[in-house]
Amino acid sequence: MLLYIDLFLVFVYFKLARVHKKEEKVTNIVKTSHLIVALVTIKLYVEAILKYNFLEVAGISFLFFIIAALMITAVQVGIFIEGKPLIGIGKLYKTIPYLAGAIAVVAIFA
């Protein structure tokens, strides 16, 4: 189960990283966290394919990709309550290193 949670977090991370790269300058710390998450992602997919059926992993990955894209798009468009955004995209940018750390830690136990 941790494997699926981590795969979902990976898709959210990379979607957020893609949006961040388009809108702001990317620092070396963020590039390092991208590299760490990419290596962890390779480990996760190798582990997932060895443990589960390839089609199951591909189907779940596609579903997670769609959900992550819709979540980040909803934040970009904005969810407003009384004229103020509920969650700003800038707040999500600040969570990129923490999300990378969480992905790496969960991958150790998955």
Contacts in CASP RR format, 6 or more apart in sequence:
PFRMAT RR
TARGET T0000
AUTHOR 0000-0000-0000
METHOD contacts of the structure
MODEL  1
MLLYIDLFLVFVYFKLARVHKKEEKVTNIVKTSHLIVALVTIKLYVEAIL
KYNFLEVAGISFLFFIIAALMITAVQVGIFIEGKPLIGIGKLYKTIPYLA
GAIAVVAIFA
2 106 0 8 1.000
2 109 0 8 1.000
2 110 0 8 1.000
3 44 0 8 1.000
3 47 0 8 1.000
3 48 0 8 1.000
3 51 0 8 1.000
3 110 0 8 1.000
4 60 0 8 1.000
4 64 0 8 1.000
5 106 0 8 1.000
6 40 0 8 1.000
6 44 0 8 1.000
6 103 0 8 1.000
6 106 0 8 1.000
6 107 0 8 1.000
6 110 0 8 1.000
7 44 0 8 1.000
7 48 0 8 1.000
7 60 0 8 1.000
7 61 0 8 1.000
7 64 0 8 1.000
8 64 0 8 1.000
8 67 0 8 1.000
8 68 0 8 1.000
9 99 0 8 1.000
9 102 0 8 1.000
9 103 0 8 1.000
9 106 0 8 1.000
10 37 0 8 1.000
10 40 0 8 1.000
10 41 0 8 1.000
10 44 0 8 1.000
10 103 0 8 1.000
11 61 0 8 1.000
11 64 0 8 1.000
11 65 0 8 1.000
11 67 0 8 1.000
11 68 0 8 1.000
12 68 0 8 1.000
12 71 0 8 1.000
12 72 0 8 1.000
12 99 0 8 1.000
13 37 0 8 1.000
13 96 0 8 1.000
13 99 0 8 1.000
13 100 0 8 1.000
13 103 0 8 1.000
14 37 0 8 1.000
14 68 0 8 1.000
15 68 0 8 1.000
15 69 0 8 1.000
15 71 0 8 1.000
15 72 0 8 1.000
16 72 0 8 1.000
16 92 0 8 1.000
16 93 0 8 1.000
16 96 0 8 1.000
16 99 0 8 1.000
17 30 0 8 1.000
17 34 0 8 1.000
17 96 0 8 1.000
19 72 0 8 1.000
19 76 0 8 1.000
19 89 0 8 1.000
20 26 0 8 1.000
20 30 0 8 1.000
20 93 0 8 1.000
20 96 0 8 1.000
23 89 0 8 1.000
24 93 0 8 1.000
29 97 0 8 1.000
30 96 0 8 1.000
30 97 0 8 1.000
33 96 0 8 1.000
33 97 0 8 1.000
33 100 0 8 1.000
33 101 0 8 1.000
34 100 0 8 1.000
36 100 0 8 1.000
36 101 0 8 1.000
36 104 0 8 1.000
37 100 0 8 1.000
37 103 0 8 1.000
37 104 0 8 1.000
40 103 0 8 1.000
40 104 0 8 1.000
40 107 0 8 1.000
43 107 0 8 1.000
44 107 0 8 1.000
44 110 0 8 1.000
45 57 0 8 1.000
47 110 0 8 1.000
48 57 0 8 1.000
49 57 0 8 1.000
72 92 0 8 1.000
75 87 0 8 1.000
75 88 0 8 1.000
75 89 0 8 1.000
75 92 0 8 1.000
76 89 0 8 1.000
78 85 0 8 1.000
78 86 0 8 1.000
78 87 0 8 1.000
78 88 0 8 1.000
79 85 0 8 1.000
79 86 0 8 1.000
79 87 0 8 1.000
80 86 0 8 1.000
END
